[in-house]
Amino acid sequence: MGTLDPTLNPDLEDIAASYGEGTFLVAMQGDGIVGTGALKLHGDGSGEIVRMSVATECRRQGIGRRILDALIEDGRERGLDRIILETTETWEGAIAFYQDAGFEVTHYLDGDVYFVLRL
């Protein structure tokens, strides 16, 4: 198992401060965290989904989809007009996952693919 480099993830030092205006969801199985997802709010009527992750052994069970659907619904309830996100362009499963949820590719840049979902 890999290790988390805290210098690359300063938002995890204080989740409440980093995502206080938005939403940070955690999926649990038993006593363990098996998934996360966050909706960061931007001041322009948009939100950004970040920190979407499901433990490898728990994938394909609908956990990620429930997290994503909850974040999208939260964005709608907040009156956002769009939600953006990005992922690594070689992660074909993640790309298909977001496209299946209605996200459209806007562009590719530096090894990442960028999406938008208009609400």
C-alpha positions in Angstrom: 0.0 0.0 0.0 1.3 3.5 -0.8 1.7 6.3 1.6 0.2 9.8 1.6 2.6 12.7 1.1 1.2 15.5 3.2 3.1 18.1 1.3 1.1 17.3 -1.8 -2.3 17.2 0.0 -2.5 20.3 2.3 -6.3 20.3 2.1 -6.3 17.1 4.2 -4.6 18.8 7.1 -7.9 20.6 7.9 -10.8 19.3 5.8 -13.3 21.6 7.5 -11.3 24.7 6.6 -10.5 23.5 3.1 -14.1 22.5 2.2 -16.2 24.4 4.8 -18.3 26.1 2.2 -18.7 23.0 0.1 -19.3 19.4 0.9 -17.0 16.6 1.8 -18.4 13.1 1.8 -17.0 9.9 3.3 -18.2 6.4 2.6 -17.7 3.8 5.3 -17.9 0.1 5.5 -17.6 -1.1 9.1 -15.0 1.0 10.7 -13.1 1.8 7.5 -13.2 4.6 5.0 -13.8 3.1 1.5 -14.6 6.2 -0.5 -14.5 10.0 -0.5 -15.7 12.9 -2.7 -15.9 16.7 -2.3 -17.7 19.6 -3.9 -15.7 22.8 -3.8 -17.6 25.9 -4.5 -16.4 28.6 -6.8 -17.7 32.2 -6.8 -18.9 32.1 -10.4 -21.9 29.8 -10.0 -19.8 26.6 -10.5 -18.5 23.9 -8.3 -15.7 21.4 -8.7 -15.7 17.8 -7.7 -12.4 16.7 -6.2 -11.1 13.9 -4.0 -13.3 11.3 -5.7 -11.8 8.0 -4.7 -13.0 4.5 -3.8 -10.8 1.8 -2.4 -9.7 -0.6 -5.1 -11.3 -3.6 -3.5 -14.6 -1.8 -3.1 -15.0 -0.5 -6.7 -17.8 -1.6 -9.0 -20.2 -1.8 -6.0 -21.9 1.6 -6.7 -20.1 3.5 -3.9 -18.5 6.0 -6.2 -21.8 6.5 -8.1 -23.7 7.2 -4.9 -21.0 9.7 -3.8 -21.0 11.4 -7.2 -24.8 11.5 -7.4 -25.0 13.1 -3.9 -22.5 15.8 -4.9 -24.4 16.6 -8.1 -27.6 16.8 -6.2 -25.9 19.1 -3.6 -24.8 21.3 -6.5 -28.3 21.5 -7.9 -29.7 22.4 -4.5 -27.2 25.1 -4.1 -28.3 26.6 -7.5 -25.0 25.9 -9.3 -25.1 26.2 -13.1 -22.3 23.7 -13.7 -19.9 21.3 -12.1 -16.4 20.7 -13.4 -13.8 18.0 -12.6 -10.6 16.5 -14.0 -9.0 13.1 -14.0 -5.9 11.5 -15.5 -6.4 10.9 -19.2 -5.0 7.3 -18.9 -7.7 6.3 -16.4 -10.2 5.0 -18.9 -12.5 3.6 -16.2 -12.8 7.0 -14.5 -13.4 8.7 -17.8 -16.2 6.3 -18.7 -17.6 6.6 -15.2 -17.9 10.4 -15.5 -19.3 10.3 -19.0 -21.9 7.7 -17.9 -23.0 10.3 -15.2 -23.5 12.9 -17.9 -20.2 14.8 -17.8 -18.8 16.0 -21.1 -15.2 16.3 -21.9 -14.1 20.0 -22.4 -10.4 19.5 -23.1 -7.2 17.7 -22.4 -4.2 19.3 -20.9 -0.9 18.0 -19.5 -2.0 14.4 -19.2 -5.4 15.3 -17.7 -8.9 15.3 -19.1 -11.4 18.0 -18.0 -15.2 17.7 -17.8 -18.3 19.8 -17.3 -21.8 18.9 -16.2 -24.3 21.6 -16.9 -27.1 21.7 -14.3 
